[in-house]
Amino acid sequence: MEFPFYKYQGTGNDFVIIDNREDFFPKKDTELVAKICDRRFGVGADGLLLLENHPDADFRMVYYNSDGNLSSMCGNGGRCISHFAKFLGIISEKTTFEAVDGMHEATVKNDWVSLKMNNIEKVKVSENFTFLNTGSPHHVEIVTELQDFDVFTNGRYIRNKTYGKEGSNVNFVEQNDHAIFSVRTYERGVEDETLSCGTGVTAVAIAMFETGKTSENKVTLKTPGGQLQVRFEKEGSGYKNVFLEGPAIQVFKGIWK
Ligand SMILES: N[C@@H](CCC[C@H](N)C(=O)O)C(=O)O
């Protein structure tokens, strides 16, 4: 099977995106998705996204992790696929699309994408960490000397030990200033550190607000792949109007053979 694909990156979180409006892609072929995402035998990516038709929205986003399995929401993927929809001419500046966690709105201005995330209902604060679901599950833990921290070993341990079979993404954080945090993330389904995670930095911003590390509701998150912004409003015990903002870049187009 031969088909075109596009390579995208959003702060170094990289994706293969396929225009599947004609429904040709074998969606249950886990091995094919994993092979396309393989960095030696395939294109190489943290995940694969399908853009599909939707009866009431501009499009549907289908997200696979690089292990080939369908997963929960991907924030950077949502920003990249919105940029791709504009590139295809499906939308102009604003879009509404459906992902696995429901409807999302996004605004695309050149290579900058603002994505509205779902409301966050519950934030679980424990002594050493915070856990919340921003479309995907996230463990957030403050560490010292983040630059030298062993994200792979500690992230994998926490992912398996604390969260069992389902697992969780694991974010390690260091505060740089009142509303600036550095973040490194171990991603479930990639089973490695990625250069950035959109639902992860969203979780970090809210966890830092919830635990009083910042009183700002607009937070800058520095990841190894670049900088993202998250803004939000607190409502009761949850959060609404949560926006993830940053660059989304089309890197190249190719043909899968
Ligand atoms: N990179 C993503 C998160 C993708 C989902 C995650 N790997 C999971 O399975 O929970 C992002 O930008 O949010």
PDBQT file of the ligand as one rigid body, heavy atoms in Angstrom, charges set to zero:
ROOT
HETATM    1  N1  LIG A 301       2.312  13.727  23.473  1.00  0.00    +0.000 N 
HETATM    2  C1  LIG A 301       0.985  13.866  23.870  1.00  0.00    +0.000 C 
HETATM    3  C2  LIG A 301       0.417  12.877  24.832  1.00  0.00    +0.000 C 
HETATM    4  C3  LIG A 301       0.014  11.637  24.092  1.00  0.00    +0.000 C 
HETATM    5  C4  LIG A 301      -0.728  10.642  24.907  1.00  0.00    +0.000 C 
HETATM    6  C5  LIG A 301       0.142   9.879  25.835  1.00  0.00    +0.000 C 
HETATM    7  N2  LIG A 301       1.307   9.298  25.274  1.00  0.00    +0.000 N 
HETATM    8  C6  LIG A 301      -0.731   8.795  26.484  1.00  0.00    +0.000 C 
HETATM    9  O1  LIG A 301      -0.876   7.697  25.946  1.00  0.00    +0.000 OA
HETATM   10  O2  LIG A 301      -1.319   9.100  27.523  1.00  0.00    +0.000 OA
HETATM   11  C7  LIG A 301       0.597  15.274  24.174  1.00  0.00    +0.000 C 
HETATM   12  O3  LIG A 301       1.174  16.199  23.577  1.00  0.00    +0.000 OA
HETATM   13  O4  LIG A 301      -0.354  15.492  24.924  1.00  0.00    +0.000 OA
ENDROOT
TORSDOF 0
